[in-house]
């Protein structure tokens, strides 16, 4: 073969190699994108079923101007995913938000929590930490005082949060179960503050393995939290094991609400924990709860 023919063959080979590389490169970027689109389509199909079950015959409007949901697009720890729900109607003349539902489409129990706000709540803004079991849409549905529904959603990439191993010292976690702490935390750079409630509880999902015994532990999780200021309700919540271990709730209490702040916690084994903070100490003290 002459030099000209050899050069032409080499050029053809380089072109074919370049084309092959482009095909592979396109596949690398296209396949994950296509899989992501397919997964999101499946999530929407799951939501249609959930909506038919929980909100039959009710219209749900876009809630962009009513509520916002902040959640990481890719979670660092699927068993502790921080979320913040912000009430955009707080301080306005619009009908206030009275109830929120948190739906995590692909969790074992998608309807993850419900929050009802009472007259001592300043707004429907709250923050907590949740488990995410697989890539999923996370939704918040808000019901306002005029019984209208609004929804926002965020896509979260995380997996394994509901089956993540239990901490190594489960006995210690059980011994401290029901202890509570209440504190005031600053939000942003201004003077805005929220009240944060922290509860010691392993919140076992029933899908987790004890790292010492290698056995799957039965479900044991907080399923209800009620918070009052004096006799007035701040927040009444029903929840599942989608909340992370050692549940945390951040919420707002009206400045003019008077009386002691009391917390009643119930779990799925019918254990109850109660704690009360005197009015002047609420948000400033740290104390253990008592079980009954």
BELRA-V283670 format. One record per residue. N is the residue number from 1. D_FIRST is the distance of its C-alpha to the first C-alpha in Angstrom with 1 decimal. Layout:
N|D_FIRST / N|D_FIRST
//
This chain:
1|0.0 / 2|3.8 / 3|6.7 / 4|8.2 / 5|6.2 / 6|6.3 / 7|9.8 / 8|10.7 / 9|10.1 / 10|12.0 / 11|14.6 / 12|15.1 / 13|15.7 / 14|18.1 / 15|19.9 / 16|20.3 / 17|21.6 / 18|23.9 / 19|25.2 / 20|25.8 / 21|27.7 / 22|29.8 / 23|30.7 / 24|31.8 / 25|33.7 / 26|35.4 / 27|36.4 / 28|37.8 / 29|40.1 / 30|40.8 / 31|41.8 / 32|44.6 / 33|45.8 / 34|46.0 / 35|47.7 / 36|50.2 / 37|51.0 / 38|51.5 / 39|53.7 / 40|55.8 / 41|56.2 / 42|57.5 / 43|59.9 / 44|61.3 / 45|61.9 / 46|63.8 / 47|65.8 / 48|66.9 / 49|68.4 / 50|70.1 / 51|71.5 / 52|72.9 / 53|74.6 / 54|76.0 / 55|76.4 / 56|77.1 / 57|78.1 / 58|77.9 / 59|76.0 / 60|73.8 / 61|73.0 / 62|70.4 / 63|72.0 / 64|70.1 / 65|73.3 / 66|75.5 / 67|73.6 / 68|70.5 / 69|68.6 / 70|66.8 / 71|64.5 / 72|61.2 / 73|58.0 / 74|56.6 / 75|59.4 / 76|59.3 / 77|61.6 / 78|61.9 / 79|65.3 / 80|66.7 / 81|65.5 / 82|67.7 / 83|68.8 / 84|71.2 / 85|72.9 / 86|74.5 / 87|77.4 / 88|76.7 / 89|80.2 / 90|82.1 / 91|84.7 / 92|84.5 / 93|86.9 / 94|84.4 / 95|85.3 / 96|84.4 / 97|82.0 / 98|84.0 / 99|81.4 / 100|77.7 / 101|75.5 / 102|72.3 / 103|69.7 / 104|66.6 / 105|64.8 / 106|62.8 / 107|65.4 / 108|67.2 / 109|70.3 / 110|68.9 / 111|72.4 / 112|72.6 / 113|75.7 / 114|78.4 / 115|80.4 / 116|83.8 / 117|85.3 / 118|89.0 / 119|91.4 / 120|91.0 / 121|87.2 / 122|86.3 / 123|83.1 / 124|80.5 / 125|78.1 / 126|77.1 / 127|74.4 / 128|73.4 / 129|70.6 / 130|69.0 / 131|66.7 / 132|63.5 / 133|62.1 / 134|58.8 / 135|57.1 / 136|59.8 / 137|61.7 / 138|65.0 / 139|67.7 / 140|71.2 / 141|73.7 / 142|76.8 / 143|80.0 / 144|82.4 / 145|86.2 / 146|86.0 / 147|84.0 / 148|80.7 / 149|77.4 / 150|74.4 / 151|71.1 / 152|68.3 / 153|65.3 / 154|62.6 / 155|59.4 / 156|59.3 / 157|56.4 / 158|57.9 / 159|58.2 / 160|60.4 / 161|63.5 / 162|65.9 / 163|64.7 / 164|64.2 / 165|66.0 / 166|69.7 / 167|70.7 / 168|71.5 / 169|75.2 / 170|76.3 / 171|79.8 / 172|80.3 / 173|79.0 / 174|81.6 / 175|84.3 / 176|83.7 / 177|83.3 / 178|85.3 / 179|85.5 / 180|85.1 / 181|84.6 / 182|85.2 / 183|84.2 / 184|83.7 / 185|80.3 / 186|79.3 / 187|76.8 / 188|74.7 / 189|76.1 / 190|79.4 / 191|82.6 / 192|81.5 / 193|82.0 / 194|81.4 / 195|83.2 / 196|80.9 / 197|82.1 / 198|80.3 / 199|81.2 / 200|80.5 / 201|79.2 / 202|76.2 / 203|75.5 / 204|73.8 / 205|71.8 / 206|72.1 / 207|68.3 / 208|68.2 / 209|68.1 / 210|70.5 / 211|68.4 / 212|71.0 / 213|72.1 / 214|68.8 / 215|70.9 / 216|70.6 / 217|73.7 / 218|75.8 / 219|75.7 / 220|78.2 / 221|77.9 / 222|80.0 / 223|80.7 / 224|83.2 / 225|84.3 / 226|87.3 / 227|88.2 / 228|91.6 / 229|93.3 / 230|97.0 / 231|97.5 / 232|94.8 / 233|91.4 / 234|88.3 / 235|85.6 / 236|85.6 / 237|82.2 / 238|80.9 / 239|77.6 / 240|75.3 / 241|73.3 / 242|70.7 / 243|72.5 / 244|71.3 / 245|73.3 / 246|76.2 / 247|76.5 / 248|76.9 / 249|78.3 / 250|78.7 / 251|81.2 / 252|83.6 / 253|87.4 / 254|89.8 / 255|91.6 / 256|94.9 / 257|94.6 / 258|97.3 / 259|98.0 / 260|96.2 / 261|92.5 / 262|92.2 / 263|89.2 / 264|89.3 / 265|86.2 / 266|85.8 / 267|83.2 / 268|82.2 / 269|84.4 / 270|87.4 / 271|87.7 / 272|89.1 / 273|89.0 / 274|91.3 / 275|91.6 / 276|93.7 / 277|93.5 / 278|96.6 / 279|96.2 / 280|96.2 / 281|93.7 / 282|91.3 / 283|87.8 / 284|89.1 / 285|90.0 / 286|88.0 / 287|89.6 / 288|89.1 / 289|89.6 / 290|92.0 / 291|91.1 / 292|93.4
//
